[in-house]
Amino acid sequence: MSATTAATARFTLKPSTDGGEDQLLEVSMGPQHPSTHGVFRMDVALDGERVVKLKPVFGYLHRNHEKIAETETYLGSMPYTDRLDYLCSIANNWSYALAVEKLAGIQVPERAEYLRVITGELTRLQNHTSGIGFLLQDMGASGTPLMYAFREREKVLDLFESLTGSRMMCNYMRFGGCRVDMPAGWLQQAQKVVEAFPRFLDEFERLLSGNEILMARTQGVGVLSKELAVDAGITGPMLRGSGVNYDIRKVDKYGIYDRFAFRVPLGEHGDVYDRYMVRLLEMRESIKILRQAMQDIPPGPIMDAKTKIRGFRPKAGEAYGRTESPKGELGFYLISDGSPNPYRYRVRPPSLVNLTVLEDMCLGQNVADIVIILGSIDIVLGEVDR
Amino acid sequence: MNLETIKSEIEANVPGCRLLIVPNNSPSGQHSLLIDRETALTVARFLRDAAHLRFDYCSNVTGIDWPGKEITEKVKVKKTLDGVEQEVEEIQKTQSAGHLEAVYHLYSMEKKHGPVILRMRTEDRADRIHLPSLTPIWRSAEFQEREIFDLYGIVFDGHPDLRRLLMWDGFEDHPMRRDYVEPDDYEYEPTPHDAVLQRARQHLSEAGGR
């Protein structure tokens, strides 16, 4: 193969035991591969169609977010957290706000907590729909499922735009509350979207869940065992797809999640299909939470009056705050030395840690399955590389 | 769960370990446990395997750089002044070596408790920068320790695949250290910002240009 082809490949001799000359094909998948969801590369060694080695290569989108945040004020990093997982900016804001609130001991007003739950769960809805759409796109179901997913996602993004002024880079939360309150008629509009959502999910499931090709391509593919999932620190739908009951909304009960009745869907086999299914079911649970939150939201202030977000100087100390972001555990670790900017600012990205087991899941599978397994992890490179 | 209890339990079960509770004065109240390099693996294994602790999930692993500080001390020195021996107070300045730190946030998925925060410190920031890798205990540390190696330069002994994670292989420095200086790979762009123009001028004069 010439050096100018897109996927660079070369042959190496495999030491064989039977005297025959087997050949391994080394393929560099990415970084500009449509299935990698960004710029991400995998060094794959293939024996025929079978994967015998896979090493992920990171860093194409690295801009040292943490270093930049250490030279910024606490408030100054808030809009930059939008750019981590750019599909779920509000979930990132929430996690960062929670860490700062722990660091400085800030109480959040009731109404702001409800606003956080509403926007956070709407974020989960749009992330999981588009995530499933991408997965199907990777599988070769070109167009339809992704367009259906994007149609619904757009409705949620419209809500975000009328609430925060931006579709994706919402920059919505502040430590001690939220930036803006709902405009008039927003809640009714949001209720309409949420009430219409189960019908879309029914349609989506009718279209996909029983589909023969989808089942053939995903069931028994990319199996992740319970033990390995816990050991490798996998979180989010991927962990629950392997049957481990661990949802930080239930475990930490951060914010006001103890007030809502919802269940944690679990998978059984830990394959790609289970992860797909867990995401679908999680959306239905999110709708339950949204219904309760929209009904109960009280009037009141949306910012803690005592917190001055400008010229903010927390006492020296450290805090680790984590939330159940749509992709898994998103944590922020902050150390303050009493100055206006954090001494240490660390993002614990769920996507990066979830990639730890990519090789384990792909070994022995066909090369075409890599794409689907990667799609089922649901990564965003803005967060992996930071 | 109380960190004091966990500390005394570790001390009872891991002979020869030296533990120290690092207090945290922020309202979060997350105190951490400084463990020594020699018994770190045994301590970690105990925390993971002990039936009532079961910290089976290592969530966050990260590095911190603590550069050395200048310590000023007043020392009395005997000196001969004008032929008479006198005791004179002198100000002595010493430079502490500083250290790099690795921090591990542990939770339990089985018992649903946590966090317990472990810290390990290197001896200095120059050449004694080795720490034992905890990847054999918690696989989730694999990429995160690689990231610390990359950005802070801590060498994790026993890590199965210690390579740079985010920077490219030929890169030499560790960008997250406090004293990191960006390389001068500046490309001149005629943008009208003062800061940019100033830097361009500086670059050119350093490079021996106009």
Contacts between the chains, C-beta under 8 A, distances in Angstrom:
chain1	res1	chain2	res2	distance
A	58	B	165	5.7
A	58	B	166	5.8
A	59	B	164	7.9
A	59	B	165	6.8
A	59	B	166	4.1
A	59	B	167	6.3
A	59	B	168	6.8
A	62	B	166	4.3
A	62	B	167	7.1
A	64	B	151	7.7
A	64	B	175	5.7
A	64	B	176	7.3
A	66	B	151	8.0
A	66	B	176	6.6
A	67	B	175	6.3
A	67	B	176	5.9
A	102	B	26	7.7
A	102	B	27	7.1
A	102	B	28	4.2
A	102	B	30	7.9
A	103	B	26	5.3
A	103	B	27	7.3
A	103	B	28	5.9
A	104	B	26	7.4
A	104	B	27	6.6
A	105	B	26	7.5
A	105	B	27	2.9
A	105	B	28	7.7
A	228	B	139	7.5
A	230	B	56	5.3
A	230	B	57	6.0
A	230	B	109	5.3
A	231	B	56	7.3
A	231	B	138	6.6
A	231	B	139	4.6
A	231	B	140	7.2
A	232	B	139	4.2
A	232	B	140	5.2
A	232	B	142	7.7
A	233	B	57	6.0
A	233	B	58	5.8
A	233	B	59	6.3
A	233	B	138	6.7
A	233	B	139	7.1
A	233	B	140	2.5
A	233	B	141	7.9
A	234	B	140	7.8
A	235	B	59	8.0
A	244	B	109	6.1
A	246	B	57	7.9
A	246	B	109	4.8
A	246	B	112	7.5
A	251	B	112	5.0
A	314	B	26	6.9
A	315	B	25	6.4
A	315	B	26	5.9
A	315	B	27	7.9
A	316	B	25	6.3
A	316	B	26	7.3
A	317	B	24	5.1
A	317	B	25	4.7
A	317	B	26	2.4
A	317	B	27	7.7
A	317	B	28	6.8
A	318	B	24	5.6
A	318	B	26	6.2
A	318	B	28	7.1
A	318	B	30	6.7
A	319	B	24	8.0
A	319	B	26	5.7
A	319	B	28	3.6
A	319	B	30	6.2
A	320	B	28	7.6
A	320	B	30	6.2
A	320	B	60	6.4
A	320	B	105	5.5
A	320	B	115	6.4
A	320	B	117	7.4
A	322	B	59	7.0
A	322	B	60	7.9
A	329	B	59	6.2
A	331	B	59	6.3
A	331	B	60	5.2
A	331	B	105	7.3
A	333	B	60	5.8
A	333	B	62	5.9
A	333	B	103	7.3
A	333	B	105	7.3
A	335	B	64	6.8
A	336	B	26	6.9
A	344	B	62	7.7
A	344	B	64	5.2
A	346	B	60	7.1
A	346	B	62	4.4
A	348	B	59	6.5
A	348	B	60	4.1
A	348	B	62	7.6
A	348	B	105	7.8
A	352	B	143	5.8
A	352	B	144	7.7
A	353	B	140	5.5
A	353	B	143	6.6
A	353	B	144	7.0
A	355	B	143	7.1
A	356	B	139	6.3
A	356	B	140	6.3
A	356	B	142	5.5
A	356	B	143	5.7
A	357	B	139	8.0
A	385	B	166	6.2
A	386	B	166	7.6
